[in-house]
Amino acid sequence: MAEYSFLSLLKNAWNGNRDWKPAWRKPDPRPAYDVVIIGGGGHGLSTAYYLAKEHGIANVAVLEKGYLGSGNIGRNTTMIRSNYLLPANQRFYEHSMKLWESLSHDLNYNVMFSQRGCLNLAHSPAQLDDFARRGNAMRHAGIDAELMSREQIRRFVPALDIDFGGRFPVVGGLIQRRAGTARHDAVAWGYARAADRRGVDIIENCEVTGFLRDADRIVGVATTRGEIRAGKVAVAVAGSTGRVMKLAGVDRLPIESHVLQAFVSEGIKPFMDTVVTFGAGHLYVTQSDKGGMVFGGDIDGYNTYAQRGNLPIVEDVMSEMCAMFPGLTRVRLLRSWGGIMDMSMDGSPIITTGPLPGMYLNCGWCYGGFKATPASGWCFAWTIARDEPHPINAPFALDRFHRGILIDEKGQGATPKLH
Ligand SMILES: Cc1cc2nc3c(=O)[nH]c(=O)nc-3n(C[C@H](O)[C@H](O)[C@H](O)COP(=O)(O)OP(=O)(O)OC[C@H]3O[C@@H](n4cnc5c(N)ncnc54)[C@H](O)[C@@H]3O)c2cc1C
């Protein structure tokens, strides 16, 4: 398979781009693998890559029911940050940030990681105190954070209505400058290509419809392309976790599926070179490299497996966007879509062995699984290869819900739609 380099670009430019090879093979499923990963989203693909790269386990299949990028990895608003308060989250998301910082080089694929910063706006002195506490905790853990004054914010994001029409005046903010964005589908394609190069079989249009058992133990999967046996079966299906785990007889998990919508405006001239979040409501916005404003808000608030949302959230998000940037009120909305979110009861993920022998589970990504993609795969691969969690993902075990050791970043309690 071709190495992407300046020379290969030059060579292909001269011969009409005829020599590019497919980025990954289209193999038929084999009867057995050491590891089968269900779900060809970001987390499934990164898990396969790190299994092969870090643990030398390349006899692996990733089974995807649709095409690569058809799930949330290709539907998110691409924001990446590690600005957390709680130590378990700080360790995990900062590990992810460090992997992001060298990911394009590691995968030999430009994932367009852009450290343009993420600014959280505070709209009351109490909220600013809260942000200062989080920023101090971050710096204490070696993560960058800066408190910004209202004047600094006015200069940093000139298009922002700093008073929000007089209703929600900005009093300050917290910025993580190493935060930013990446091109979401490039992340899927980059991991797929790099895993394939190490021998992993990526099998698209292959839906898992059941599990093979030997007494209590999971020993493989039934799929629309036949039965596949496996030494280990890993589930990384994000919003479909409830449905897939039910096939294995596990019908109670601390996960709810909800729809989250994303929005993109028509392309406009360079307008804003950071990510901004609105603290008095829920809105996050950045500008894509093509010029569209990319933004989103709350989940729709009801349980669903539909990949489309409803008008009340569209109105809610648009009104927040117009309050924030009155200069954009006449810009047209180009596209919107929805993705199924696996909302956990404490807002934190699950990366664990079990819950059945021979099985491994990765889910509970809520609003934030894109930024977790590298660390999630890295930790899940470790957990699968060694049959025990790495210290970084040990707190994200399933039994924390039985033991009452929740990782509730926002302190909201067991209300998934509030995390
Ligand atoms: C609108 C929106 C905006 C978001 N914005 C952000 C953001 O800005 N920052 C951030 O960090 N996170 C964000 N997220 C969250 C993030 O996208 C997800 O948490 C993350 O992508 C989930 O992991 P994944 O990539 O593995 O999921 P997916 O890409 O959904 O992968 C799961 C895969 O499993 C497959 N599957 C399901 N059932 C089966 C089966 N039976 N057999 C085989 N395959 C199956 C699905 O087809 C799917 O491809 C956003 C999500 C949405 C929807």
The ligand as a Tripos MOL2 file, in Angstrom:
@<TRIPOS>MOLECULE
LIG
   53    58     1     0     0
SMALL
NO_CHARGES

@<TRIPOS>ATOM
      1 C1        -24.2870   15.5280   16.2090 C.3       1 LIG1
      2 C2        -23.1440   15.0270   17.0510 C.ar      1 LIG1
      3 C3        -22.1510   15.9010   17.4520 C.ar      1 LIG1
      4 C4        -21.0840   15.4510   18.2310 C.ar      1 LIG1
      5 N1        -20.0690   16.3220   18.5330 N.ar      1 LIG1
      6 C5        -18.9870   15.8790   19.2050 C.ar      1 LIG1
      7 C6        -17.8850   16.7640   19.4340 C.ar      1 LIG1
      8 O1        -17.8800   17.9160   18.9920 O.2       1 LIG1
      9 N2        -16.8270   16.2750   20.1280 N.ar      1 LIG1
     10 C7        -16.7900   15.0100   20.6080 C.ar      1 LIG1
     11 O2        -15.8110   14.6470   21.2500 O.2       1 LIG1
     12 N3        -17.8060   14.1340   20.3780 N.ar      1 LIG1
     13 C8        -18.8960   14.5390   19.6870 C.ar      1 LIG1
     14 N4        -19.9330   13.6710   19.4250 N.ar      1 LIG1
     15 C9        -19.8900   12.3180   19.9820 C.3       1 LIG1
     16 C10       -19.0720   11.3440   19.1410 C.3       1 LIG1
     17 O3        -19.3300   11.5110   17.7690 O.3       1 LIG1
     18 C11       -19.3880    9.9150   19.5680 C.3       1 LIG1
     19 O4        -19.3220    9.8050   20.9700 O.3       1 LIG1
     20 C12       -18.4160    8.8870   18.9810 C.3       1 LIG1
     21 O5        -18.2610    9.0870   17.5960 O.3       1 LIG1
     22 C13       -18.9520    7.4880   19.2850 C.3       1 LIG1
     23 O6        -18.0150    6.4810   18.9980 O.3       1 LIG1
     24 P1        -17.8270    5.7950   17.5500 P.3       1 LIG1
     25 O7        -17.1120    6.7400   16.6740 O.co2     1 LIG1
     26 O8        -17.1730    4.4860   17.7410 O.co2     1 LIG1
     27 O9        -19.3490    5.6170   17.1210 O.3       1 LIG1
     28 P2        -19.9930    5.2680   15.7170 P.3       1 LIG1
     29 O10       -19.3090    5.9520   14.5950 O.co2     1 LIG1
     30 O11       -21.4670    5.4990   15.8710 O.co2     1 LIG1
     31 O12       -19.6590    3.7240   15.5830 O.3       1 LIG1
     32 C14       -20.4780    2.6460   15.9800 C.3       1 LIG1
     33 C15       -20.6630    1.7690   14.7590 C.3       1 LIG1
     34 O13       -21.2800    0.5450   15.1530 O.3       1 LIG1
     35 C16       -22.0320    0.1050   14.0410 C.3       1 LIG1
     36 N5        -23.0000   -0.9080   14.4730 N.ar      1 LIG1
     37 C17       -24.0940   -0.7510   15.2340 C.ar      1 LIG1
     38 N6        -24.7380   -1.9220   15.3920 N.ar      1 LIG1
     39 C18       -24.0170   -2.8600   14.7150 C.ar      1 LIG1
     40 C19       -24.1690   -4.2560   14.5000 C.ar      1 LIG1
     41 N7        -25.2120   -4.9370   15.0070 N.pl3     1 LIG1
     42 N8        -23.2390   -4.9040   13.7530 N.ar      1 LIG1
     43 C20       -22.1640   -4.2340   13.2150 C.ar      1 LIG1
     44 N9        -21.9930   -2.8970   13.3880 N.ar      1 LIG1
     45 C21       -22.8930   -2.2240   14.1380 C.ar      1 LIG1
     46 C22       -22.6950    1.3820   13.5290 C.3       1 LIG1
     47 O14       -23.1180    1.2550   12.1870 O.3       1 LIG1
     48 C23       -21.5710    2.3920   13.7010 C.3       1 LIG1
     49 O15       -20.8410    2.6080   12.5070 O.3       1 LIG1
     50 C24       -21.0270   14.0920   18.6400 C.ar      1 LIG1
     51 C25       -22.0330   13.2030   18.2330 C.ar      1 LIG1
     52 C26       -23.0740   13.6620   17.4340 C.ar      1 LIG1
     53 C27       -24.1340   12.6990   16.9910 C.3       1 LIG1
@<TRIPOS>BOND
     1     1     2 1
     2     2     3 ar
     3     2    52 ar
     4     3     4 ar
     5     4     5 ar
     6     4    50 ar
     7     5     6 ar
     8     6     7 ar
     9     6    13 1
    10     7     8 2
    11     7     9 ar
    12     9    10 ar
    13    10    11 2
    14    10    12 ar
    15    12    13 ar
    16    13    14 ar
    17    14    15 1
    18    14    50 ar
    19    15    16 1
    20    16    17 1
    21    16    18 1
    22    18    19 1
    23    18    20 1
    24    20    21 1
    25    20    22 1
    26    22    23 1
    27    23    24 1
    28    24    25 2
    29    24    26 1
    30    24    27 1
    31    27    28 1
    32    28    29 2
    33    28    30 1
    34    28    31 1
    35    31    32 1
    36    32    33 1
    37    33    34 1
    38    33    48 1
    39    34    35 1
    40    35    36 1
    41    35    46 1
    42    36    37 ar
    43    36    45 ar
    44    37    38 ar
    45    38    39 ar
    46    39    40 ar
    47    39    45 ar
    48    40    41 1
    49    40    42 ar
    50    42    43 ar
    51    43    44 ar
    52    44    45 ar
    53    46    47 1
    54    46    48 1
    55    48    49 1
    56    50    51 ar
    57    51    52 ar
    58    52    53 1
@<TRIPOS>SUBSTRUCTURE
     1 LIG1         1 GROUP 0 **** ****
